[in-house]
Amino acid sequence: MRRKQMMSNTRRWKIICISFLVMFLWMSSAGAVHAEDDTLGYTVDIIKPETQIDTTKDYFNIQTRPGEVQTIQAVVKSLRKEPVTVKIFAENAMTSEAGQINYSDNKAILDKSLTLPISDMVSIKTPEVTVANLEEKIIEIQVTPPQESYEGVKLGDIAFQLQDDSSDKESGVGSLFAYRIGLLTMEEDMDYRDSKTLKLAKVTPDIHRGKKTVLLRFQNPEPKILSNFELAYTLTKKGSKEPLKKEVSKNHNMAPNSNYNFAIDLGMDQVSAGEYQLKAEVTNSYGSWDFDETFKVSDSQAQKMNEETAFKLATPSWIKYTAIAMTALSVILTVIVAVRQSKWKKMIKALKKKRKRGRK
């Protein structure tokens, strides 16, 4: 009985300790989020419009009609007495080098298949606001869809970027801290994550971020997300079955009407000129795509990649000097041993002659 009682008491204490630990961690994490908000000095929330398709989402997921302008709203709230200035602008969805959906206001990187980006549909009535002393300000965002119907979806976000007074105003460099609220528009509720087209636009051997790589330029030309796909590839010298590189890369997502470069790292080995073959298979729950491409690496390309890479197998100087010293020492020891062996042979011959004379 005592043993059972002791065991039950031990379990109770364990449960109590675990409960306190969970509460402590929860309070710590909650405090960390609050501290981050306090550092920025503001928060942003959306006011869900009547055109919101999915009211459970904390981003704008709105229905549009051709040519019908609508105004959506967000609230910027001050968290401290000191004034905070916030810059507001629209960004377009793109696909990052990591194969994930990201957002940027740089139109130069947009894919040619994107005919009307979010940034061309959106205008901000007040592109810069200052909030202070715990006040709130409503931001009006005007969305103007095209006069004609569009297929699929338009994807981007509204960025609320902190303008820091301590930033370098002459160079135009400011703080990059920002709240980003997604903006997804469509003419009717649909599955927008089922893009069924993927193209391998180009295969290029090149130096990328200081590394010797083969860049695979993938393109999603559809106005839908290409979601949660897996890329398996094998790179060989043409005519060889021995893989130079082989990998399975998972959990990739591509924004609608976007492209990105998937980089195959060739490592430290020297790149040789010649023909190469790439076989790749991309799969997700909606379909699969197979690619078989042959490409050439010229003598000049191979030389450039081997010389300009920032990652080379460099032998430390002390290893070189040690190797030279060890080689010299081994030569000296070899000579000494050879000389001694010669002397020993002569001594042995002389002793044998003396013994023969003594016997006579």
Secondary structure, DSSP 8 states (H G I E B T S, - for coil): -HHHHHHHHHHHHHHHHHHHHHHHHHHHHHHHHHHHHHHHTEEEEEE--TTBS-TT-SSEEEE--TT--EEEEEEEEE-SSS-EEEEEEEEEEEE-TTSSEEEES-GGGS-TT-SS-HHHHEEESSSEEEE-TT-EEEEEEEE---SS--SSEEEEEEEEEEE-TTSBTTTTB----EEEEEEEEESS----SB----EEEEEEEEEETTEEEEEEEEEE-SSS-EEEEEEEEEEEETT--SEEEEEEEEEEEE-TTEEEEEEEE-TTS----EEEEEEEEEEETTEEEEEEEEEEE-HHHHHHHHHH-S------HHHHHHHHHHHHHHHHHHHHHHHHHHHHHHHHHHHHHHHHHHH-
